[in-house]
Amino acid sequence: MTAGPTLTADKIEGLVRRAQAGDSAAFEQLVGYYKHRIYNYVLRMVGDPDTAEDIAQETFIRAYSSLASFRGASSIQTWLYRIASNLAIDTMRRRKYRYNSFSLDEPLSTLDSEVSRDIEDDTPGPQRQLQTRQLQQKVTDAIVQLSPKLRTVIILYELQGMSYDEIAEIVGAPLGTIKSRLFNAREQLRELLGDQIDLEAIG
Amino acid sequence: MRCKQFRKMTGTADSVSGDLQQLSPPLREHIEMCPDCRRWLAHTQAVSKMVRDLPAGSPAAGFTAAVMAGLTANRPGLLKRLLQRIAGPLRAPAPLVPAYQLVAAGCILLVIIAGGAFYGIHLSPAATPPDTGIGLVAADGTTPGMAHTPVAIGTAHNALEPVHARPDALRVEDLVLRHHTYELTRPLGSDPGIRLVSQSAK
């Protein structure tokens, strides 16, 4: 989910150390490297692209301001996800967040103009494409209906491809709790999606 | 194996999103025997895949630039932003008088007040009022006995107040202020019994 070349752990560690020493160019590289993951994670958490953009930006700004306190006990990625999680959950709680679903076809408004959303899609045929998008919308809506705790775990596991250990570190909960939440999230999604479940998708 | 046990074991396992052949023999045995759990597992696998297949979005083109601008921007806190919204931009505070000047002025004032209170002032027709205060001058200028009348120097904002409750004690109405000087409107007795006190001390 990153745009651009993958950075090695050593390279990332070096960038973090330089950023801690006040090198803003190094921090800029870290932002460029992690922004897609953090943005997509927050997008699935809050369901709204504009809010996701705000929270993702704030995640990096907060990270920079407390970079001096980052001791490397966890990876910088885990640390960023933790900040993003807290901000997303806090934002939803404060606003008594109401999810406004957005269409993937809906143009994205910018300061200057409207641009189409940059969504990766290689589905063939307009009819199939439409069905796929409708289904994706239903899945998106169902995810946002989960409690923040369940949502966090299923997004990190299924969409961000994280291990149980990594999720446990981000969420700050025991491994057993993470597994239990994942189970409950899947069960609730199964109920929410009902007959929309595409059994053909698994072949 | 019961269905509940089977679902708990497989629902949290990677096998949900992977190969059924990875299931342990007891789990495989159960799913071969139980159509409900087969259906359940198929649905759970489908849900898992539907979530994984959601398209990824991209942050706006200026995302990194916005973050970097946010690092250096002098962003006001929430409270200040709210205040600014209500009252407009806050004005810069007026320059403060240096603390040492305030201390010096306080000390001078204390010395003046204390000195006046303890040592009295010479009352004579020739008495010259100090720049910062007032003096007492007898109207007829013939009251030499009043040289040591205990009065304190005050400012023009001060008032006179009788010290003793004597019938002949000088009262405020016995004085008139002219050119920063209180002048007596009648001759003083042997003890005018007056002093100057600040209004705040009343």
Interface residues (C-beta under 8 A of the other chain):
Chain A: M1 A3 S24 F27 E28 V31 G32 K35 H36 Y39 N40 L43 R44 P49 A52 E53 A56 Q57 E58 F60 I61 Y64 S65 L104 L108 T110 R117 D118 I119 E120 D121 L135 Q136 V139 T140 I143 I154 E158 L159 K179 S180 L182 F183 R186 E187 L189 R190 L193 I197 D198 L199 A201 I202
Chain B: K8 G11 T12 V16 S17 A42 H43 T44 Q45 A46 V47 S48 K49 M50 V51 R52 D53 L54 P55 A56 G57 S58 P59 A60 F63 T64 A66 V67 M68 G70 L71
